[in-house]
Amino acid sequence: MIESDTIAQLKTGNEQAFKWLVDEYGARIQNTCLGLLQNTEDAEDITQEVFVSVFQSIHGFKGESKLSTWIYRIAITKSLEHIRMKNRKKRFAFFQNLFINDEEQAKSKSAHFDHPGVQLENKERAAILFKAIEQLSENQKTAFILHKLEDLSYAEIAIIMKLSVASVESLLFRAKQNLKKRLENYYKKNEK
């Protein structure tokens, strides 16, 4: 489908156009949400919210960017809002931390996260990597996931994140440096 035709059909409420949109972008958007949220159920919920939001707000889409860029922006915004909301809830549940040590929390969190693109023999390494990715700043994490998981170019990421290409390059450089620092000890111990 030609993008302008798809947008026009979406604006008229055409169900086939919406189905095509979900088929075309659903898996990629869910993968992006999964990379940011690191929880399969949350990623599925946010993906649904993204497409409901697209359906409800398509009339406001002005075409200043590609449709895919707009959808990625919605997905990232909703994912980051979800993370912030969860973090606020965690602050109110700080008593739980008194009874569970950090190692147990890390195990329980990584045990629930299972990225579908990771082969069985790499599950432990992937859990460690995603735990390190989770510790990056929001912008570093977003740029890293869009580049490494979604294979988007620096220019595409810059448009999605409303940044310059140089800023994206800087974010990715810092993200890689931070991941290297966080993962260095793990690999020294486990890669002998």
C-alpha positions in Angstrom: 0.0 0.0 0.0 1.1 3.5 -0.7 1.4 5.4 2.6 -0.7 8.4 1.6 -3.5 6.0 0.5 -3.2 4.1 3.8 -3.4 7.3 5.8 -6.5 8.5 3.8 -8.2 5.1 4.4 -7.3 5.1 8.1 -8.9 8.6 8.4 -12.1 7.2 6.9 -12.1 4.4 9.5 -11.4 1.7 7.0 -10.9 -1.6 9.0 -8.9 -3.3 6.2 -6.4 -0.4 6.3 -6.2 -0.6 10.1 -5.7 -4.4 9.9 -2.9 -3.9 7.3 -1.3 -1.3 9.6 -1.3 -3.7 12.6 0.0 -6.6 10.4 2.7 -4.4 9.0 4.0 -2.7 12.2 2.6 -4.8 15.1 5.5 -7.1 15.5 8.1 -4.3 15.2 6.3 -2.0 17.7 5.9 -4.9 20.1 9.6 -5.7 19.8 10.4 -2.1 20.5 8.1 -2.0 23.6 9.5 -5.3 24.8 13.1 -4.0 24.5 12.1 -0.9 26.6 9.8 -2.6 29.1 11.5 -6.0 29.4 8.2 -7.6 30.2 6.2 -9.6 27.7 2.7 -8.8 29.1 3.5 -5.1 29.5 4.8 -5.0 25.9 1.7 -6.6 24.6 -0.6 -4.2 26.5 1.4 -1.2 25.4 1.4 -2.4 21.8 -2.4 -2.6 21.9 -2.5 0.9 23.5 -0.3 2.2 20.7 -2.6 1.0 17.9 -5.7 2.2 19.8 -4.1 5.6 20.0 -3.1 5.5 16.3 -6.7 4.6 15.4 -8.2 7.4 17.7 -5.7 10.1 16.7 -5.0 9.4 13.0 -7.1 12.5 12.1 -4.4 14.6 13.9 -1.6 13.1 11.9 -0.3 15.9 9.7 2.1 13.8 7.6 5.1 15.9 8.7 7.0 12.6 9.2 6.5 9.0 7.9 3.6 7.1 9.4 6.1 4.5 10.9 8.0 7.3 12.6 4.8 8.6 14.2 3.9 5.1 15.4 7.4 4.6 16.9 7.1 7.9 18.7 3.8 6.8 20.2 5.2 3.5 21.2 8.3 5.0 22.8 6.2 7.6 24.6 3.7 5.1 26.0 6.5 2.7 27.0 8.5 5.4 28.8 5.3 6.6 30.5 4.6 3.0 31.6 8.1 2.7 33.1 7.8 6.0 34.9 4.4 4.9 36.3 5.9 1.6 37.5 8.8 3.5 39.1 6.4 5.7 41.0 4.6 2.7 42.3 7.9 1.1 43.3 8.7 4.2 45.4 5.6 3.6 47.4 6.3 -0.1 47.9 9.8 0.4 49.3 9.1 -1.9 52.2 9.4 -4.9 49.8 13.1 -4.0 49.4 13.7 -4.6 53.1 12.8 -8.3 52.7 14.3 -9.1 49.3 17.9 -8.6 48.5 19.1 -7.1 45.2 20.3 -10.5 43.8 16.9 -12.1 44.4 15.1 -9.1 42.8 17.4 -9.3 39.7 16.7 -13.0 39.4 13.0 -12.6 39.7 12.9 -9.8 37.2 15.1 -11.5 34.6 13.2 -14.7 35.1 10.0 -13.0 33.9 11.7 -11.4 30.8 12.2 -13.6 27.8 12.9 -11.9 24.5 11.6 -14.0 21.6 14.6 -13.2 19.4 17.1 -14.8 21.8 18.2 -18.4 21.3 18.0 -20.7 24.2 21.7 -21.0 24.8 22.0 -17.2 25.1 19.1 -16.6 27.5 21.3 -16.0 30.5 23.6 -13.6 28.6 20.6 -11.8 27.2 19.1 -11.4 30.7 22.3 -9.8 31.9 22.5 -7.6 28.8 18.9 -6.4 29.1 19.4 -5.8 32.8 22.4 -3.5 31.9 20.3 -1.8 29.1 17.6 -1.1 31.7 20.1 0.9 33.7 20.8 3.3 30.8 19.2 6.7 30.7 15.9 6.9 28.9 17.4 8.5 25.8 20.4 6.1 25.6 18.1 3.1 26.1 15.7 4.3 23.4 18.4 5.1 20.9 20.2 1.8 21.6 17.0 -0.3 21.3 15.9 1.4 18.1 19.3 0.9 16.6 20.3 -2.5 17.8 16.9 -4.3 18.0 14.9 -2.5 15.3 17.9 -1.9 13.0 16.9 1.7 12.4 19.4 4.2 10.9 20.8 7.1 12.9 18.7 9.4 10.7 15.5 7.5 11.4 16.2 7.4 15.1 16.9 11.2 15.0 13.5 11.8 13.5 11.7 9.5 15.9 13.4 11.0 19.0 13.3 14.6 17.6 17.0 15.0 17.9 19.9 15.7 15.5 21.8 12.8 14.0 24.9 14.0 15.9 22.9 13.7 19.2 21.9 10.2 18.3 25.5 9.2 17.5 26.5 10.7 20.9 23.7 8.8 22.7 24.7 5.5 21.1 28.4 6.1 21.9 27.6 6.8 25.5 25.2 3.8 25.7 27.9 1.5 24.4 30.5 2.9 26.8 28.1 2.5 29.7 27.1 -1.1 28.7 30.8 -1.9 28.3 31.5 -0.7 31.9 28.5 -2.6 33.3 29.2 -5.8 31.5 33.0 -5.9 31.8 33.0 -7.7 35.2 30.5 -10.3 34.1 32.5 -11.2 31.0 35.8 -11.3 33.0 34.2 -13.8 35.4 32.3 -15.9 32.9 34.3 -16.0 29.7 37.4 -17.8 30.9 
